[in-house]
């Protein structure tokens, strides 16, 4: 099997070299892009398995790079940020990042998170028959979600969360339970980011995200997938 290919997008040459060293020791193929436009070109041409993306880039910043990638690509993205502001991290997740790491960080941790994300996006989801609820179809084998026959593009993390909820109709999951089942690890503050992923899912799945039919909030506990969705 071919080694995984990681694209590291960072204009800090020292940090990019450090990450490259750790990823290559872990068996990854690597390439570095020092700006957003170069990163987008590599994504189109070489189709990396995972992207490590710094937010503070010259010209096209990391947020915009992530938005452009997510228009037609579901490659997992780990964002790197020097900002210790929760709102910045949540914005990154809302526009399609799968995970984030705040600087300063351990390169080993970034590699470990990349491995976890890749494992869970490679058919490591427990195989189920397609789920059909109202006008929504979730096909686990083809990794596809459709509403009224139209394909809905989800990030790997969004698909994983949806799969957990939709295959356990009416079961309430706490944020911590969702984190543990989707990430394989927990760290301080990550439970709050589940809200950002749920917000994205509702925006993509629901006719009216402010009055969700599918993914419902159970106040004080977490979320559930409704079993009585109307037609």
C-alpha positions as a Python dict, from the first residue, in 0.01 Angstrom:
ca = {
    (1, 'X'): (0, 0, 0),
    (2, 'X'): (131, 344, -91),
    (3, 'X'): (233, 571, 198),
    (4, 'X'): (2, 854, 297),
    (5, 'X'): (75, 1191, 141),
    (6, 'X'): (54, 1499, 364),
    (7, 'X'): (62, 1856, 234),
    (8, 'X'): (209, 2098, 490),
    (9, 'X'): (106, 2458, 425),
    (10, 'X'): (314, 2702, 627),
    (11, 'X'): (535, 3000, 541),
    (12, 'X'): (753, 2939, 848),
    (13, 'X'): (1038, 2741, 691),
    (14, 'X'): (1172, 2617, 1025),
    (15, 'X'): (836, 2487, 1141),
    (16, 'X'): (756, 2333, 802),
    (17, 'X'): (1090, 2150, 806),
    (18, 'X'): (1026, 2024, 1160),
    (19, 'X'): (682, 1890, 1066),
    (20, 'X'): (824, 1737, 749),
    (21, 'X'): (1088, 1551, 953),
    (22, 'X'): (833, 1406, 1193),
    (23, 'X'): (585, 1307, 922),
    (24, 'X'): (857, 1141, 714),
    (25, 'X'): (982, 949, 1019),
    (26, 'X'): (623, 827, 1058),
    (27, 'X'): (625, 698, 700),
    (28, 'X'): (440, 979, 522),
    (29, 'X'): (525, 1133, 187),
    (30, 'X'): (540, 1510, 232),
    (31, 'X'): (529, 1831, 35),
    (32, 'X'): (542, 2189, 161),
    (33, 'X'): (354, 2489, 24),
    (34, 'X'): (455, 2830, 156),
    (35, 'X'): (146, 3020, 43),
    (36, 'X'): (-221, 2961, -22),
    (37, 'X'): (-218, 2972, -401),
    (38, 'X'): (61, 2716, -420),
    (39, 'X'): (-131, 2496, -175),
    (40, 'X'): (-446, 2504, -389),
    (41, 'X'): (-244, 2411, -698),
    (42, 'X'): (-89, 2111, -521),
    (43, 'X'): (-429, 1998, -392),
    (44, 'X'): (-568, 2002, -746),
    (45, 'X'): (-271, 1831, -905),
    (46, 'X'): (-148, 1583, -646),
    (47, 'X'): (-453, 1521, -427),
    (48, 'X'): (-293, 1478, -83),
    (49, 'X'): (-444, 1238, 171),
    (50, 'X'): (-440, 1502, 444),
    (51, 'X'): (-352, 1871, 474),
    (52, 'X'): (-183, 2052, 764),
    (53, 'X'): (-279, 2417, 712),
    (54, 'X'): (-146, 2724, 892),
    (55, 'X'): (-400, 3003, 926),
    (56, 'X'): (-155, 3294, 903),
    (57, 'X'): (-33, 3279, 544),
    (58, 'X'): (84, 3561, 316),
    (59, 'X'): (-173, 3668, 59),
    (60, 'X'): (-448, 3407, 73),
    (61, 'X'): (-492, 3319, 441),
    (62, 'X'): (-569, 2976, 581),
    (63, 'X'): (-939, 3042, 624),
    (64, 'X'): (-980, 3129, 257),
    (65, 'X'): (-766, 2835, 148),
    (66, 'X'): (-988, 2604, 353),
    (67, 'X'): (-1304, 2753, 202),
    (68, 'X'): (-1174, 2708, -151),
    (69, 'X'): (-1067, 2348, -87),
    (70, 'X'): (-1405, 2264, 62),
    (71, 'X'): (-1592, 2379, -248),
    (72, 'X'): (-1512, 2054, -425),
    (73, 'X'): (-1279, 1851, -203),
    (74, 'X'): (-1327, 1659, 122),
    (75, 'X'): (-958, 1600, 199),
    (76, 'X'): (-911, 1609, 580),
    (77, 'X'): (-764, 1936, 708),
    (78, 'X'): (-581, 2002, 1035),
    (79, 'X'): (-551, 2375, 1102),
    (80, 'X'): (-252, 2527, 1279),
    (81, 'X'): (-314, 2852, 1463),
    (82, 'X'): (-109, 3077, 1687),
    (83, 'X'): (-429, 3234, 1811),
    (84, 'X'): (-549, 3105, 2145),
    (85, 'X'): (-898, 3238, 2077),
    (86, 'X'): (-1180, 2986, 2080),
    (87, 'X'): (-1384, 3187, 1829),
    (88, 'X'): (-1102, 3158, 1572),
    (89, 'X'): (-1087, 2784, 1620),
    (90, 'X'): (-1463, 2748, 1585),
    (91, 'X'): (-1461, 2953, 1264),
    (92, 'X'): (-1199, 2715, 1123),
    (93, 'X'): (-1416, 2415, 1204),
    (94, 'X'): (-1729, 2582, 1068),
    (95, 'X'): (-1567, 2640, 728),
    (96, 'X'): (-1462, 2278, 701),
    (97, 'X'): (-1150, 2195, 902),
    (98, 'X'): (-1152, 1855, 1071),
    (99, 'X'): (-923, 1940, 1358),
    (100, 'X'): (-703, 2220, 1489),
    (101, 'X'): (-381, 2253, 1685),
    (102, 'X'): (-278, 2568, 1871),
    (103, 'X'): (86, 2680, 1861),
    (104, 'X'): (318, 2600, 2026),
    (105, 'X'): (251, 2230, 1974),
    (106, 'X'): (427, 1896, 1971),
    (107, 'X'): (498, 1771, 1616),
    (108, 'X'): (432, 1420, 1746),
    (109, 'X'): (81, 1528, 1841),
    (110, 'X'): (14, 1664, 1492),
    (111, 'X'): (129, 1335, 1336),
    (112, 'X'): (-82, 1136, 1584),
    (113, 'X'): (-391, 1340, 1504),
    (114, 'X'): (-332, 1298, 1132),
    (115, 'X'): (-315, 922, 1175),
    (116, 'X'): (-639, 916, 1376),
    (117, 'X'): (-821, 1122, 1112),
    (118, 'X'): (-697, 904, 828),
    (119, 'X'): (-796, 585, 1009),
    (120, 'X'): (-1149, 702, 1066),
    (121, 'X'): (-1196, 829, 711),
    (122, 'X'): (-1083, 505, 547),
    (123, 'X'): (-1388, 290, 579),
    (124, 'X'): (-1320, 254, 946),
    (125, 'X'): (-1677, 362, 998),
    (126, 'X'): (-1871, 53, 1104),
    (127, 'X'): (-2039, -73, 791),
    (128, 'X'): (-2416, -37, 786),
    (129, 'X'): (-2685, -77, 528),
    (130, 'X'): (-2787, 259, 377),
    (131, 'X'): (-3006, 460, 613),
    (132, 'X'): (-3322, 615, 466),
    (133, 'X'): (-3509, 861, 686),
    (134, 'X'): (-3769, 1083, 525),
    (135, 'X'): (-3596, 1244, 224),
    (136, 'X'): (-3243, 1178, 353),
    (137, 'X'): (-3028, 881, 243),
    (138, 'X'): (-2695, 792, 404),
    (139, 'X'): (-2489, 538, 209),
    (140, 'X'): (-2197, 421, 424),
    (141, 'X'): (-2035, 200, 163),
    (142, 'X'): (-2021, 476, -98),
    (143, 'X'): (-1956, 743, 166),
    (144, 'X'): (-2242, 950, 26),
    (145, 'X'): (-2532, 1151, 165),
    (146, 'X'): (-2830, 1255, -48),
    (147, 'X'): (-3137, 1466, 20),
    (148, 'X'): (-3418, 1432, -233),
    (149, 'X'): (-3170, 1253, -459),
    (150, 'X'): (-2920, 1539, -453),
    (151, 'X'): (-2570, 1470, -315),
    (152, 'X'): (-2467, 1669, -8),
    (153, 'X'): (-2093, 1724, 38),
    (154, 'X'): (-1975, 1655, 394),
    (155, 'X'): (-1631, 1666, 547),
    (156, 'X'): (-1501, 1336, 693),
    (157, 'X'): (-1576, 1455, 1046),
    (158, 'X'): (-1927, 1566, 955),
    (159, 'X'): (-1997, 1230, 791),
    (160, 'X'): (-1867, 1044, 1095),
    (161, 'X'): (-2085, 1246, 1333),
    (162, 'X'): (-2389, 1200, 1113),
    (163, 'X'): (-2322, 825, 1091),
    (164, 'X'): (-2303, 790, 1468),
    (165, 'X'): (-2628, 979, 1524),
    (166, 'X'): (-2828, 835, 1232),
    (167, 'X'): (-2748, 472, 1314),
    (168, 'X'): (-2864, 529, 1671),
    (169, 'X'): (-3196, 701, 1611),
    (170, 'X'): (-3338, 876, 1919),
    (171, 'X'): (-3031, 790, 2128),
    (172, 'X'): (-2891, 1098, 2297),
    (173, 'X'): (-2514, 1152, 2274),
    (174, 'X'): (-2325, 1398, 2490),
    (175, 'X'): (-2066, 1616, 2324),
    (176, 'X'): (-1791, 1421, 2498),
    (177, 'X'): (-1928, 1091, 2362),
    (178, 'X'): (-1932, 1233, 2010),
    (179, 'X'): (-1574, 1358, 2049),
    (180, 'X'): (-1452, 1019, 2172),
    (181, 'X'): (-1622, 830, 1889),
    (182, 'X'): (-1515, 1065, 1610),
    (183, 'X'): (-1169, 1173, 1722),
    (184, 'X'): (-1045, 876, 1920),
    (185, 'X'): (-902, 1116, 2179),
    (186, 'X'): (-1010, 1418, 2380),
    (187, 'X'): (-842, 1739, 2484),
    (188, 'X'): (-942, 2046, 2675),
    (189, 'X'): (-1210, 2253, 2503),
    (190, 'X'): (-1281, 2016, 2216),
    (191, 'X'): (-1637, 1938, 2327),
    (192, 'X'): (-1735, 2291, 2229),
    (193, 'X'): (-1619, 2233, 1872),
    (194, 'X'): (-1884, 1963, 1827),
    (195, 'X'): (-2138, 2246, 1823),
    (196, 'X'): (-1961, 2392, 1519),
    (197, 'X'): (-1979, 2060, 1332),
    (198, 'X'): (-2347, 2019, 1424),
    (199, 'X'): (-2414, 2372, 1297),
    (200, 'X'): (-2250, 2279, 964),
    (201, 'X'): (-2450, 1957, 938),
    (202, 'X'): (-2777, 2139, 1000),
    (203, 'X'): (-2690, 2401, 742),
    (204, 'X'): (-2629, 2129, 483),
    (205, 'X'): (-2905, 1882, 576),
    (206, 'X'): (-3195, 2082, 708),
    (207, 'X'): (-3448, 2280, 507),
    (208, 'X'): (-3455, 2526, 796),
    (209, 'X'): (-3141, 2497, 1013),
    (210, 'X'): (-3303, 2711, 1282),
    (211, 'X'): (-3580, 2452, 1320),
    (212, 'X'): (-3393, 2125, 1264),
    (213, 'X'): (-3589, 1809, 1190),
    (214, 'X'): (-3303, 1562, 1179),
    (215, 'X'): (-3037, 1657, 1435),
    (216, 'X'): (-3205, 1781, 1749),
    (217, 'X'): (-3060, 1936, 2060),
    (218, 'X'): (-3135, 1773, 2393),
    (219, 'X'): (-3073, 2066, 2622),
    (220, 'X'): (-2823, 2010, 2897),
    (221, 'X'): (-2709, 1679, 2747),
    (222, 'X'): (-2619, 1683, 2378),
    (223, 'X'): (-2771, 1578, 2047),
    (224, 'X'): (-2982, 1304, 1891),
    (225, 'X'): (-3105, 1207, 1545),
    (226, 'X'): (-3485, 1225, 1541),
    (227, 'X'): (-3679, 910, 1456),
    (228, 'X'): (-4003, 1088, 1380),
    (229, 'X'): (-3894, 1318, 1096),
    (230, 'X'): (-4194, 1434, 901),
    (231, 'X'): (-4224, 1403, 521),
}
